[in-house]
Amino acid sequence: MVEVNIMLQVNATFEKIWNVISKVDNDPNYWKNIIHIKNISSDRNIITREIQLSNGNKCQQKITLFSKERIHIQWTKGPIVGTKDIMLINNGGTVIIRIQMDYRLDKVASGGSTSVLDELQSEAEYALRLIKKQVEHTEINTRNARD
């Protein structure tokens, strides 16, 4: 079992952040280990898809979008099984993005569990930094356009 729990404060509105993170087809732009996505089905707020990881492995995910609150990703098939939740938390004038991962990895994916934990932690931190940069840049441009 590998667990990652990280948070980052972002100076943007829920709407701006949600507009970035809810476009899950753009996940390869933020999650460096996802290189290809193939959507299998979509029904309202639930998406089933196959993803290809950078190591060539394929996994299946079921994604549930809870509007402007969180994204729940269930890894259902492949070397990674478990969940990843991306949650938005109101923090006064800012929003905290929290990523919580709870994975069970097969022997091929697990390798040395400490290095896998470090890699997953690093990937989540990287994704948060890119999301923060994207939404704060958009927020600044929106403010400048209004002024």
C-alpha positions in Angstrom: 0.0 0.0 0.0 1.3 3.4 -1.0 -0.3 6.6 0.4 0.4 10.2 -0.7 -1.3 13.2 0.8 -0.2 16.7 -0.2 -1.8 20.2 -0.3 -1.0 23.5 -2.0 -2.6 26.9 -1.6 -3.6 28.6 -4.8 -4.6 32.3 -5.3 -7.5 31.7 -7.6 -11.2 31.1 -7.4 -12.9 27.6 -7.2 -14.2 28.2 -10.7 -10.8 28.9 -12.3 -9.2 25.9 -10.6 -12.2 23.6 -11.4 -12.0 24.8 -15.1 -8.4 23.4 -15.2 -8.6 20.2 -13.2 -12.0 19.1 -14.5 -10.7 18.8 -18.1 -9.3 15.4 -17.3 -8.4 14.8 -21.0 -5.6 17.3 -20.3 -4.1 15.1 -17.5 -0.9 14.3 -19.5 -0.1 18.1 -19.3 0.0 17.9 -15.5 0.7 14.2 -14.6 4.1 13.4 -16.1 3.6 9.6 -15.9 0.5 9.7 -18.1 1.4 9.8 -21.8 -1.8 8.8 -23.5 -5.5 8.7 -22.8 -8.3 6.7 -24.5 -11.8 7.4 -23.3 -13.9 4.3 -23.3 -17.2 5.8 -22.0 -18.7 8.9 -20.6 -22.0 9.3 -18.8 -22.7 12.7 -17.2 -20.1 13.1 -14.5 -18.5 9.6 -14.8 -15.7 8.8 -17.3 -14.1 5.4 -17.9 -10.8 5.5 -19.7 -7.6 3.6 -20.4 -4.3 5.4 -19.8 -0.8 4.5 -20.9 1.9 5.2 -18.4 5.4 6.4 -19.3 6.8 2.9 -18.6 4.4 1.4 -21.3 1.9 -0.1 -18.8 -1.8 0.4 -19.4 -4.3 1.0 -16.7 -8.0 1.6 -16.6 -9.6 4.4 -14.5 -13.2 5.3 -13.6 -13.3 9.1 -12.9 -16.2 10.7 -11.0 -16.4 14.5 -11.2 -18.1 16.2 -8.2 -18.7 19.7 -9.5 -16.4 22.3 -8.0 -15.6 20.0 -5.1 -13.5 17.1 -6.0 -12.4 14.5 -8.6 -12.4 10.9 -7.6 -10.2 8.6 -9.7 -10.6 4.8 -9.2 -7.8 2.8 -10.8 -9.6 -0.4 -11.7 -7.2 -2.5 -13.9 -3.5 -2.7 -14.5 -0.4 -2.5 -12.3 -1.9 0.3 -10.2 -5.2 -0.3 -8.2 -6.6 2.2 -5.8 -7.8 5.8 -5.6 -6.6 9.3 -6.3 -8.8 12.2 -5.0 -8.2 15.8 -6.0 -10.2 18.1 -3.6 -10.7 21.8 -3.4 -10.9 23.4 0.0 -12.0 27.0 0.7 -9.4 28.9 2.6 -10.8 32.4 2.9 -9.6 34.3 -0.2 -7.6 31.4 -1.5 -8.3 27.7 -2.3 -6.3 24.7 -1.1 -5.9 21.9 -3.6 -5.4 18.5 -1.8 -4.3 15.4 -3.6 -4.7 12.1 -1.7 -3.5 8.8 -3.3 -4.0 5.4 -1.9 -2.5 2.7 -4.3 -1.8 -0.9 -4.3 0.9 -1.7 -6.8 1.7 -5.0 -8.4 5.2 -6.4 -8.1 6.3 -5.0 -11.4 5.1 -1.5 -10.5 6.2 -1.5 -6.9 10.0 -2.1 -7.3 11.4 -0.6 -4.1 8.4 0.8 -2.2 10.4 3.9 -0.9 11.4 4.9 -4.4 7.8 4.4 -5.7 6.5 6.6 -2.8 9.0 9.2 -3.6 8.2 9.1 -7.3 4.4 9.4 -6.7 4.9 12.2 -4.2 7.1 14.0 -6.7 4.6 13.5 -9.5 1.7 14.9 -7.3 3.8 17.9 -6.3 4.8 18.6 -9.9 1.1 18.4 -11.0 0.1 20.8 -8.2 2.8 23.3 -9.2 1.7 23.2 -12.8 -2.0 23.6 -11.9 -1.2 26.5 -9.6 0.9 28.2 -12.3 -1.9 27.7 -14.9 -4.7 29.0 -12.7 -2.8 31.9 -11.1 -1.6 33.0 -14.5 -5.2 32.9 -15.8 -6.4 34.8 -12.7 -3.8 37.6 -13.2 -4.6 38.0 -16.9 -8.4 38.2 -16.1 -7.8 40.9 -13.5 -5.5 42.9 -15.9 -8.2 42.7 -18.6 -10.8 44.1 -16.2 -8.6 47.0 -15.0 
